[in-house]
């Protein structure tokens, strides 16, 4: 399996029972021992023992430095084609050793393994300002349901597998809209376009070929319900409430006579919605999707809070109505964005 940081590795038999595997240090020792044995067969025990630290570096070091050391050893000791290929393979891959019960000895056993990566949606290196703005606009559009947000997944491991399966389970609050593998041996691009909590795609690749090291791509969209629906509902209630306050004459004057009741009424809705949108334990990637909904809820809550402050301060009726009109404008814009996103999500899900 290709050398890469793995978050978790699951190994199970055909019945789904977990199989224990050796750890990285034990697997590294096995790989180094196998390479040392090849050197002993080629150049003898004495010369091979002196090369042990270099062989250990090939088996346990990072891929780039391990490959460079492997090429140096193969040239220095003039190893044959088979030994050279083994050194290259174990420099770029690590051995996975499963421990089977004695009852499985001599019995053909199917072993299933799944490896999990730590996927970061943002590059580690700082981005230029223009690129940062582009990424922010893209994530904002995705959070409003107007677009999808994609991450590239490096397809490490399983270089010699003829059948390659990639499964993605989306965190709560978002769905997989597409899972795509690089071009496989048949010349087609395996893709799962179905939208749902789990995306799964498989492709067939020749030995050592996996789309010329192209990454897989997984796209995510907002769930039609959840935070986006709450933001749309909050926007609709705010627009309707402020329209009623503007339409009915004498409301600012009535509120000014009883500012305590006015403040309680104006802050009731945002208190409820802010409680519903309170940030809990969630995936970092999901937070990018929820950010627009939280901004909308916070902005509309601020409209109510400022309205209450104006009434308590007994501002002029013209100032209060002007602020309500501004709040109505913001609520209508938020309603158009969220309702349009929800409609688009439902249409794409039916396609």
Buried (B, 14 or more C-beta within 10 A) or exposed (E): BBBBEBEEEEBBBEEEEEBEBBEEEEBBBBBBEBBBBBBBEBBEEEEBEEBBEBBBBBBBBEBEEBBBBBBEBBEEBEBEEEBBEBBBBBBBBBBBBBEEEEEEEEEEEEEEBEBEBEEEBEEEEEEEEEEEEEBEEBBBBBBBBBBBBBBEBBBBBBBEEEEBBBEBEBBEBBBBBBBBBBBBBEEEBBBBBBBEEEBBBBBEBEEEBBBEEBBBBBBBBBBBEBBBBBBBBBBBBBBEBBBEBBEEEEBBEEBBEEBEEBBEBBBEBBEEBBEEBEEEEEBEBBBBBBBBBBBBBEBBBEBBBBBBBBBBEEBEBEEBBBBBBEBBEBBBEBBEBBBBBBEBBEEBBEE
